[in-house]
Amino acid sequence: MKILANDGISQIGVQILENAGFEVITTKVAQEQIANYINANNVAVLLVRSATKVRKDIIDSCASLKIIGRGGVGMDNIDVDYAVSKDIQVINTPASSSNSVAELVFAHLFSGVRFLYDSNRNMPLEGDTRFNDLKKAYADGIELRGKTIGIIGFGRIGQSVAKMALGLGMKVIAADSFVGKAEIRVEFYNGQFINVEIFTEPVEELLKHADFISLHVPAQKDYIIGKNEFSMMKDGVGIINCSRGGIINEVELIAALDSKKVLFAGLDVFENEPTPAVQILMHPQVSLTPHIGAATLEAQDRISIELAEQIIGLLKSEI
């Protein structure tokens, strides 16, 4: 039985699947050729990440498909309900990348509070001629310890962010329409740990009190953060989006950055991927990464193992 991992899969996942009797194909097939390739090779499982889109046309065209797997959490690039209606099972790996995304959130936070996003641009250009000027320009750093982080979306990734924030000595508030409370386990050396219970609150309250805001929600039809939401925030807030593009109004974000309402932003995702707006890319107060939240070696191994185990559990009897 053949599996097409069109956006790649870690070698450990390939080994698990091959040992179970599957043939794993890692050839990258162009979006417009996927249906033809699946049919020509009688592919039973299509694995994707965020690059490949699995819409109704592919689902209708590929009678051999039994499983569509998404390496990661969000499945907005798959027509999930339609696939299920056609008796195709859709799987994902909601827990595997949580830690990696959370660490990237803090990479952006540290970059913002210590001006790394700007100093890394200017030091190569002027570090040898204006060293003391740059030293002065970046002298007003901010510590994260003791500050309040507001987490919008309190699922697995949001809770991983909370765990790291608590470890840094931050205060954590959260908002989520579906999660009323969560118990966060913060682990220390020699098996020691503490459990911290966090109750969610209305987004409006979070916006008023957070020093930093991190977004962890699925793709939305409308903006989560727009002009009205920016107006509710503290002056000098920092905002991070490592979840989905299109949940922050980028025009209003630029306006908030220019007015100093927002001190800095950290963006891993954008409204117009893979061609983000140049105004965002060139803004001196934005820390930028190209949608790499789950792109760590450890996360990719966890994702491939979880996908492999799910596939084997579902199809082993058919090999």
matplotlib code that plots the C-alpha trace (Angstrom):
import matplotlib.pyplot as plt

x = [0.0, 1.4, 1.8, 2.6, 4.3, 4.0, 5.4, 8.0, 8.3, 11.0, 13.1, 12.1, 8.5, 9.5, 11.3, 8.3, 5.9, 8.2, 8.8, 5.0, 4.9, 3.9, 5.7, 6.5, 6.9, 8.6, 8.5, 7.3, 4.4, 3.1, -0.3, -1.9, -0.5, -1.4, -4.6, -3.0, -0.1, -2.3, -4.4, -1.4, 0.3, -2.8, -1.9, -3.9, -2.6, -1.7, 0.3, 0.7, 1.8, 0.7, 2.0, -0.2, -4.0, -6.4, -9.7, -12.9, -11.4, -8.6, -11.0, -13.5, -10.8, -8.9, -10.9, -7.9, -7.5, -8.3, -6.5, -5.5, -2.9, -1.8, 1.5, 0.6, -2.4, -4.4, -6.3, -7.5, -5.7, -7.9, -11.7, -12.1, -15.9, -16.1, -13.4, -15.1, -18.4, -16.6, -15.4, -11.8, -10.3, -8.6, -5.9, -3.5, -0.9, -2.2, 0.3, 3.6, 4.5, 3.2, 6.6, 8.3, 5.7, 5.8, 9.6, 9.3, 6.8, 9.5, 12.2, 10.1, 9.3, 13.0, 13.8, 11.2, 12.0, 15.8, 15.5, 17.2, 15.0, 16.5, 20.0, 20.6, 19.8, 21.9, 24.9, 26.3, 25.8, 26.9, 28.3, 31.9, 31.1, 28.3, 28.8, 28.2, 25.1, 23.6, 24.4, 22.5, 19.6, 19.1, 19.7, 16.1, 15.4, 12.5, 12.5, 9.8, 9.9, 7.0, 5.1, 1.7, 1.3, -2.2, -2.8, -5.7, -6.5, -5.8, -5.4, -2.3, 0.0, -1.4, -0.9, 2.7, 3.2, 1.7, 4.1, 7.1, 5.8, 5.3, 8.8, 10.1, 8.2, 5.5, 1.9, -0.4, -4.0, -5.8, -9.0, -10.7, -14.3, -14.1, -11.7, -12.9, -9.8, -6.6, -4.1, -0.6, 2.2, 5.5, 8.3, 11.7, 14.8, 14.7, 11.1, 9.8, 6.8, 4.0, 0.5, -1.0, -4.7, -5.6, -9.2, -9.9, -11.5, -13.1, -10.8, -11.7, -10.3, -7.2, -6.6, -6.8, -4.3, -1.7, 1.8, 2.3, -0.2, 0.3, -2.3, -3.1, -6.3, -7.2, -7.9, -10.8, -13.1, -12.6, -9.9, -9.4, -7.3, -8.4, -8.6, -11.0, -8.9, -5.8, -7.5, -8.3, -4.6, -2.1, 0.2, 3.5, 2.2, 4.0, 2.0, 3.1, 1.3, 2.7, -0.7, -2.4, -2.2, -5.3, -6.2, -4.5, -5.5, -2.0, -2.9, -4.1, -1.0, 1.3, -0.8, -0.5, 3.3, 3.7, 1.7, 3.7, 0.5, 2.3, 6.0, 6.8, 5.3, 6.6, 5.1, 5.6, 2.5, 1.0, -2.2, -0.7, 1.5, 3.8, 4.0, 3.7, 3.1, 6.3, 5.1, 5.2, 8.5, 10.3, 8.8, 11.6, 9.5, 8.6, 10.5, 10.0, 10.1, 8.7, 6.1, 8.5, 6.7, 6.8, 10.1, 12.4, 14.0, 12.4, 8.9, 9.3, 10.3, 7.3, 5.0, 6.2, 6.0, 2.5, 1.3, 2.9, 1.3, -2.1, -1.8, -0.7, -3.5, -6.1, -4.7, -2.6, -5.4, -5.5, -1.8]
y = [0.0, 3.4, 6.6, 9.9, 12.3, 15.3, 17.9, 15.5, 13.3, 12.6, 9.5, 7.9, 7.9, 6.4, 3.6, 2.8, 2.7, 0.7, -1.8, -2.2, -3.0, 0.3, 2.0, 5.6, 8.1, 11.4, 12.8, 16.4, 16.6, 19.9, 20.9, 20.7, 17.2, 15.6, 13.9, 12.4, 11.2, 9.6, 7.8, 6.7, 5.2, 3.9, 6.0, 5.2, 7.8, 11.4, 13.2, 17.0, 19.9, 23.4, 23.7, 21.2, 21.9, 19.0, 20.3, 18.9, 18.4, 16.1, 14.2, 13.6, 12.6, 10.1, 6.9, 5.1, 7.6, 6.1, 8.6, 12.2, 13.1, 16.6, 16.9, 19.6, 21.0, 23.3, 21.6, 24.7, 23.4, 20.3, 20.1, 17.9, 17.5, 16.8, 14.1, 12.5, 12.5, 10.5, 7.9, 9.2, 9.4, 12.7, 12.6, 15.2, 15.6, 18.1, 17.6, 17.0, 20.6, 22.4, 22.8, 24.0, 26.7, 27.8, 28.2, 30.3, 32.6, 33.3, 33.7, 36.5, 37.9, 38.0, 39.5, 42.2, 43.2, 43.3, 44.9, 41.9, 42.2, 45.7, 45.3, 42.2, 44.4, 47.4, 45.9, 44.4, 47.8, 50.2, 48.2, 49.2, 52.9, 53.7, 51.1, 53.5, 55.1, 51.7, 50.7, 53.7, 53.0, 49.5, 50.3, 50.4, 46.7, 45.1, 42.0, 39.4, 38.3, 39.8, 40.9, 39.7, 37.6, 37.2, 34.1, 34.1, 30.5, 28.1, 24.7, 22.6, 25.3, 28.1, 25.9, 25.2, 29.0, 29.3, 26.7, 28.5, 31.9, 30.6, 29.1, 32.6, 34.1, 35.8, 36.3, 34.4, 35.3, 33.5, 33.7, 30.9, 30.3, 26.6, 26.1, 27.4, 26.4, 24.4, 23.0, 23.8, 21.4, 23.2, 20.7, 21.3, 19.3, 15.9, 15.3, 18.3, 20.1, 22.5, 22.6, 26.0, 26.3, 29.1, 30.2, 31.8, 35.2, 37.4, 38.6, 42.2, 41.8, 40.2, 43.0, 45.6, 43.9, 42.1, 43.5, 40.9, 39.0, 35.7, 34.3, 30.6, 30.2, 28.3, 30.0, 32.5, 34.2, 37.5, 39.3, 38.5, 41.6, 44.8, 48.5, 48.2, 45.5, 47.5, 50.4, 48.3, 47.3, 48.8, 51.4, 49.7, 46.2, 43.5, 41.1, 37.7, 35.6, 32.1, 30.6, 31.5, 34.4, 36.6, 36.8, 40.2, 43.1, 44.0, 47.5, 48.3, 46.6, 48.9, 51.9, 50.7, 50.2, 53.6, 55.3, 53.3, 51.8, 48.5, 48.4, 45.5, 42.5, 39.0, 37.3, 33.8, 33.9, 36.4, 37.4, 36.8, 33.8, 33.1, 36.8, 38.8, 42.6, 44.5, 47.0, 44.3, 42.8, 46.1, 47.5, 48.2, 47.1, 43.6, 40.4, 38.0, 34.3, 32.4, 30.1, 27.9, 27.3, 23.5, 23.4, 21.8, 18.4, 17.1, 18.2, 16.7, 13.4, 13.5, 14.4, 11.6, 9.0, 10.0, 10.0, 6.6, 5.1, 6.4, 5.1, 1.6, 1.5, 2.3, 0.3, -2.6, -5.1, -4.1, -4.6]
z = [0.0, -1.1, 1.0, -0.7, 1.8, -0.5, 1.9, 3.3, 6.3, 8.8, 8.2, 11.4, 10.2, 6.9, 8.6, 10.9, 7.9, 5.7, 8.5, 8.7, 5.0, 3.5, 0.5, 1.3, -1.6, -0.8, -4.3, -4.3, -6.7, -8.0, -6.7, -10.1, -10.7, -7.3, -8.4, -11.6, -9.5, -6.9, -9.5, -11.6, -8.5, -6.7, -3.6, -0.5, 2.0, 1.2, 3.9, 3.8, 5.9, 5.1, 1.5, -0.2, -0.5, -0.5, -1.8, -3.2, -6.6, -5.4, -3.1, -5.9, -8.4, -6.2, -5.6, -4.0, -1.1, 2.2, 4.5, 4.4, 7.1, 8.1, 9.8, 12.4, 14.0, 11.7, 8.8, 7.0, 3.8, 3.8, 3.1, 6.1, 6.3, 2.6, 2.8, 5.8, 3.8, 1.2, 3.7, 3.8, 7.2, 8.1, 10.7, 12.2, 15.0, 17.4, 20.2, 18.3, 17.5, 20.6, 22.3, 19.1, 18.4, 22.0, 21.9, 18.7, 20.5, 23.1, 20.5, 19.1, 22.6, 23.5, 20.1, 20.8, 24.3, 23.6, 20.1, 18.4, 15.3, 14.7, 16.0, 13.8, 10.8, 11.9, 13.5, 10.2, 8.5, 11.2, 14.1, 13.2, 12.8, 15.1, 17.9, 20.8, 19.1, 18.6, 22.2, 23.4, 20.9, 22.3, 26.0, 27.1, 27.1, 29.0, 31.2, 30.8, 34.4, 36.3, 33.2, 32.1, 29.0, 27.5, 25.5, 23.1, 22.3, 25.2, 23.5, 23.5, 22.1, 24.2, 27.3, 26.2, 26.0, 29.5, 30.9, 29.5, 30.7, 34.2, 34.2, 33.4, 36.3, 34.1, 35.0, 32.7, 31.6, 28.8, 26.7, 24.9, 23.8, 24.4, 27.3, 30.7, 32.7, 32.4, 34.8, 33.7, 35.0, 35.3, 35.7, 37.4, 38.2, 39.8, 39.1, 41.0, 39.6, 40.4, 39.0, 38.2, 37.5, 35.0, 34.3, 31.0, 30.8, 28.1, 25.4, 26.2, 29.7, 28.4, 26.0, 28.7, 31.1, 29.0, 28.5, 25.7, 23.6, 21.9, 19.5, 19.2, 17.3, 14.1, 10.8, 11.0, 8.5, 10.2, 12.1, 15.7, 16.2, 14.4, 15.1, 18.0, 19.7, 19.3, 21.0, 24.1, 24.6, 26.9, 25.3, 24.4, 24.2, 22.3, 20.0, 18.7, 16.0, 15.4, 14.7, 11.4, 9.0, 8.5, 12.2, 12.6, 10.4, 9.2, 8.0, 11.5, 13.0, 11.0, 12.2, 15.8, 15.5, 13.9, 16.7, 19.3, 20.7, 19.9, 20.8, 18.6, 16.8, 16.1, 13.1, 11.8, 9.7, 7.3, 5.6, 2.1, 2.3, 0.6, -0.5, 2.7, 2.3, 1.9, 4.5, 7.1, 5.9, 5.9, 9.1, 11.7, 14.7, 13.4, 14.1, 11.2, 10.5, 7.4, 9.0, 10.8, 14.1, 13.9, 12.0, 14.5, 14.1, 17.3, 16.2, 12.8, 14.3, 16.7, 13.9, 11.6, 14.4, 15.4, 11.7, 11.2, 14.3, 13.3, 9.7, 10.9, 13.4, 10.7, 7.8, 9.1, 8.5, 4.8, 4.0]

ax = plt.figure().add_subplot(projection="3d")
ax.plot(x, y, z, "-o")
ax.set_aspect("equal")
plt.show()
